[in-house]
């Protein structure tokens, strides 16, 4: 198992539906804007006022999430249902966020961080089925084990 220092020194991992912190923020804050659309200098679609409004909302959200160092984030949404898991560091402590939805909604309003220890994560990965979800396609166990330095064992 790697140390918190080793983990925070790695490049963040974004899987499946996400490739940047902005993508994570957008889904949890219900801002319809991808990272590529956010950094674009020109409106990527026909409705420029909608794009500018979303960029402004994202600017505010990015400011709110400024002290959050996302380390690992995965979001699968096969079958229109979604399941997300985020690991982040803030002020030297680790936190996780879990979110899910049916086909009617998204992840909005579910950013509820819970402090988590490396020992807890290791136990859930080795003894449990964390990251083995095949319903929504949010399968990230192998990548998380590699990221944390935990032996990969598939339990389902």
VEXVO-444440 format. One line per 10 residues: number of its first residue (from 1); their letters; for each residue x, y, z of C-alpha. Coordinates in steps of 0.2 Angstrom, whole numbers. Layout:
NUM = a = X/Y/Z  ...
//
This chain:
1 = xxxxxxxxxx = 0/0/0  7/17/-5  7/31/8  -4/47/6  12/56/1  15/44/-13  -3/44/-19  -5/63/-19  11/65/-29  4/54/-43
11 = xxxxxxxxxx = -5/61/-58  -24/60/-55  -34/46/-63  -50/50/-72  -60/35/-80  -75/32/-91  -86/47/-92  -73/60/-85  -56/66/-90  -53/82/-79
21 = xxxxxxxxxx = -59/89/-63  -71/101/-72  -80/86/-79  -83/79/-61  -88/96/-55  -100/98/-70  -109/82/-66  -111/85/-47  -116/103/-49  -127/100/-64
31 = xxxxxxxxxx = -118/112/-75  -119/106/-93  -101/109/-99  -87/97/-102  -69/102/-99  -66/104/-118  -81/115/-119  -75/125/-104  -58/129/-110  -64/132/-128
41 = xxxxxxxxxx = -61/150/-134  -75/149/-146  -93/143/-143  -93/124/-147  -112/124/-152  -125/136/-158  -132/143/-142  -118/155/-137  -128/163/-122  -131/146/-115
51 = xxxxxxxxxx = -112/142/-117  -107/158/-108  -119/156/-94  -113/138/-91  -95/145/-92  -99/158/-79  -107/145/-67  -92/133/-70  -80/148/-65  -89/149/-48
61 = xxxxxxxxxx = -90/131/-45  -71/129/-49  -68/142/-36  -78/133/-23  -69/116/-27  -52/125/-27  -45/117/-11  -50/99/-17  -36/89/-25  -45/75/-35
71 = xxxxxxxxxx = -34/60/-35  -45/46/-43  -63/48/-51  -73/36/-61  -91/37/-68  -100/24/-77  -117/26/-85  -122/11/-95  -140/7/-96  -144/26/-93
81 = xxxxxxxxxx = -141/23/-74  -125/30/-67  -113/26/-53  -98/37/-48  -84/36/-35  -72/50/-32  -56/50/-20  -49/67/-16  -37/75/-4  -40/91/6
91 = xxxxxxxxxx = -29/98/19  -19/82/21  -34/70/23  -43/58/11  -61/59/7  -72/49/-5  -89/54/-13  -101/41/-20  -115/46/-31  -128/36/-41
101 = xxxxxxxxxx = -144/39/-51  -157/31/-61  -161/36/-79  -171/51/-74  -158/61/-65  -139/64/-64  -127/66/-50  -132/84/-45  -133/87/-26  -124/71/-21
111 = xxxxxxxxxx = -107/79/-17  -106/73/1  -88/69/5  -84/56/19  -67/55/27  -59/38/22  -43/30/27  -31/20/16  -33/5/27  -52/6/24
121 = xxxxxxxxxx = -50/7/5  -37/-7/6  -50/-18/15  -64/-14/4  -53/-18/-12  -46/-35/-5  -61/-41/4  -75/-33/-5  -82/-29/-22  -78/-11/-23
131 = xxxxxxxxxx = -75/-5/-41  -83/-21/-48  -100/-14/-53  -105/-21/-69  -123/-14/-70  -118/4/-74  -101/0/-81  -92/9/-67  -78/-5/-66  -62/3/-59
141 = xxxxxxxxxx = -55/-9/-46  -40/-14/-56  -35/4/-59  -38/9/-41  -28/-5/-35  -14/0/-46  -16/18/-40  -15/14/-22  -3/0/-23  -15/-14/-17
151 = xxxxxx = -15/-32/-24  -29/-34/-36  -41/-48/-32  -58/-49/-41  -71/-55/-29  -87/-57/-39
//
